[in-house]
Amino acid sequence: MAITVSIELNRELEIPASYDEVFDLLADVPRSASYFPKVHKLTDLGDNVYRWEMEKVGVDKHAIQSIYASKYVADKDAGKIAWEPVKGEGNGLVSGHWTVAAKGDKTTALKFHTNAELTLPLPGLLKLAISPVIKHEFNGLVDTYMSNLKAAF
């Protein structure tokens, strides 16, 4: 038995740094990922594809772990960094993008959008109870990521 939880998130923030500095950090997936909380392991699969293995949440046999891979494409001229899911890697499909725009010489405006579909080995009866918990956890991770990025500059 398994349940699938769908999550969609949007965030906007301003970073007190130049467009080049911010874009270069976000386009460097391992460097950007170092600011994302609870990443157990990030594996470079080649061709700008990375597998994310998040820390396990829960206890013993009730612990769940999100694992997924995405292919990243950065277009500095267009101000966009996008990622698409790689099927067959783990239990999640994650897509999204950053939109990066200069706002003066020393400020960069960011828009973050992501969609995630996580399939977890849990009984269907738990979906109503567990979905809000997983969405809350994912929101918290992304909020911490945004704070960490802002603090990096």
N, C-alpha and C positions, 0 to 999 in steps of 0.2 A: 504494500500500500504506500502511496505517496500523495502529497499535496503540492500544488503549485501556487506560489505567492507572487503576485505582480506588484511592482513598485515603480512609480514615476516620480522623479524629483526635479525641481528647478530651483536654482539659486542665482543671486546676483550679488556682486561685491566689487569694491574698488581696492586696488593694491597701490600703495605709495611707492611705485617703481616704474621704470621706463617700459614701454611696450616690448622692446627686445629682451630685456631681462626676464619679464614675466612669461612671454611666449616661449623663450628658450627653456625655462624651467619646466613649464607644462608639457612641452613637446618631448622632453627627456623623460620617458615613462618611468625608469627606475628612480630617477631623482624626484620626480613628482610623487611617486608611490611611497617614497620614504616619509612623506608628510601625512599619509593616510593611516589611521589607527588600526590596530589589530590585524595587520597583514602578517601571516605566519611565514609565507614564502612567495616570492615573485620569481617566476622562471621565464627567461628569454627563450622562446621557441624558434626564433629566427624570423626574418622577413617582417620585423616590427610587430610580431605577435607575442603577447605575454600571457602566461597563466598565473592567475591570482589564486592563492590558497589562504583563506582567512583563518584566524584562530578559531578553535572549536568553542562553541557556546553551549553550556549545559553541564550535565554530570554523567560520567560513565556511558552506559548504553543509550542514555537520553541526550547525549551531546550531538549537536548538529554542526556541520561545517559547510561553508559555501566555497565552491571551487568553480572557476570559470576562466575562459580565455577570450581575449579580444584582440583584434587587429587594429592598429593605430595608423592614422594618416594625418600628417600635419601640413597645412598650407599657410605659410607665414604671410604671403601677400594678401590672402583672403581673410586672415585673422581667424582661422578655424582649425581646431584639432578634433578629429572625430574618431570614434571607435565602434567597431561592429563585432558582434559575437562570432566566435568560432564554434561551430556545432561539434558535439562529440567530446568536448573537454569539460569534465566535471558535471556539476548539477545546476549550472546557471547559464543564462544567456543575458549578456549585458551590452547595451549599446548606449551611445550618447555623443555629446560634443561640448567643447568649450568654444565660445565666441569671445575673441579678444580684440579690444579697441583702445587705441591711445586716447587719453583725455588730457591733453597738455603734454609737457615734456616729462613730468615726474609722476603721472598717475595713469593707471591702466584700468579700464572697466572690463569686468568679466561676467559672462553669462554661462552657467553650467546647467546642462540638461542630461538626465540619464534615465534609461528604462532598464529594469532588471526583472527577470523571471527566474525564480529559484524553485527547484523541485526538491522537496525534502522527504525523507523516508519516515513519514508519520501517518497515522490513521486519518482518514477523511474526516472523522468526527472532530478532530482537533483543529481543523482549518479555521473555524470561526474564532476559536480562542487564541490560536498561535499567530494568525496573520497580523493582527494589530501589534503584537509584541515584536515580530520580525520587522515590520515597517518602522516601528519606533526605534529599534536598534539601528537600522540602516540610516534613518534620518539623523540619529545621533552621531554615527560615524562620519557622514558627509558634513555635518555641522562642525565637527572637530577638525576634519580635513580643511575646511574653509578657514577656520581660525588659525590652524597651523601654517597654512600658506600665507595668510596675512602677516603673521608674526615673523615669517622668514625674511620679510623685507623691512 
